Amino acid sequence: MDTSLPHVTIVILNWNRVADTLECLDSLVRMKYPSFSIVVVDNGSTDGSPEAIERWGREQLPLTQIRNAENRGFVRGSNQGMRHALSTDTDYVFLLNNDTVVEPDALQLLVATAERSGDIGMVGPKVYQHGKGPVLDSAGTRTITWLAQGFLLGHGEEDHGQYDHPGEMPYVTGTALLVKRAVLENVGLMDEDYFCYFDDFDWGLKARGAGFKLLLEPRAVVHHKGSQTAGFNSPFYVHHMVRSRILFARKNVPLLLYLFAFLPYLFLYRYLRPAFPLLVHRKWSHLRSLHHGMLKGFKLPVK
């Protein structure tokens, strides 16, 4: 390990996706940046993942694996990995989805950008949709905070360099997020009220409120397979997306905007609009998940 460079702890969460996780780990072997360690948090997998990951660590690169007896969710699992990182002398944590493949120079570019200034707290790469050539998954983010609405810039567009201008973002997507130790120590870890979704949006808002800049480094590229664990539009996704949206609004939207903007938007666009086709097509499990997610979002006590 090169001690002259800032050290990065790469934190990867796994739950029953052993093939994806091993492919992600294989891409780390090819990285040009030499000063890093790997922590894999396994969320109670039953597909042989822990054993395969341990074997990979013996044969490829040493790693630390934290094994949970149950699925603790993306946020709590990721926080476990970051707490482990903070117990070491690491300078950065690189949160990385296990369904990603990292380009060899990505981490090198992200660290170089973060090192330009002490107030740069988080840096994110350009993210491509895996296996689709230069089709973007995201090239930064934008938000409408009072509607609890985040957007992935460039999602689904072919990349022609239209987003190749480094700039500040309201949040860095948790798909691939380099965070400086100072953020972890001064802002804290991700809010564990969120099981998954909106955690990165909320965290970015807190980091910016503490005076940190969040930047896109478009030269750094990560390829993302996308929703391999939960599946878009699955009952799990429907439940946790609406639950987390409500939690985010309760925590971050001013009262008048919450009452007269967010709540009408939520009920009309995020509840009634999806509920009607679910009812027509008799997707009862999805409809129950939507309804229960709404209830949980309003009932859960918030800090």
Buried (B, 14 or more C-beta within 10 A) or exposed (E): EEEEBBBBBBBBBBBBBBEBBBBBBBBBEEBEBEBBBBBBBBBBBEEEBBEBBBEBBEEBBEBBBBBBEEBBBBBBBBBBBBBBBBEEEBBBBBBBBBBBBBBBBBBBBBBBBBBEEEEBBBBBBBBBBBEEEEBBBBBBBEBEBBBBBBEBBBBEBEBEEEBEEBEEBBBBBBBBBBBBBBBBEBBBBBBBBBBBBBBBBBBBBBBBEBEBBBBBBBBBBBBBBBEBBBEEBBBBBBBBBBBBBBBBBBBBBEEEBBEEBBBEBBEEEBBEEBBEEBEEEEBEEBBBBBBBBBEBBEEEEEE
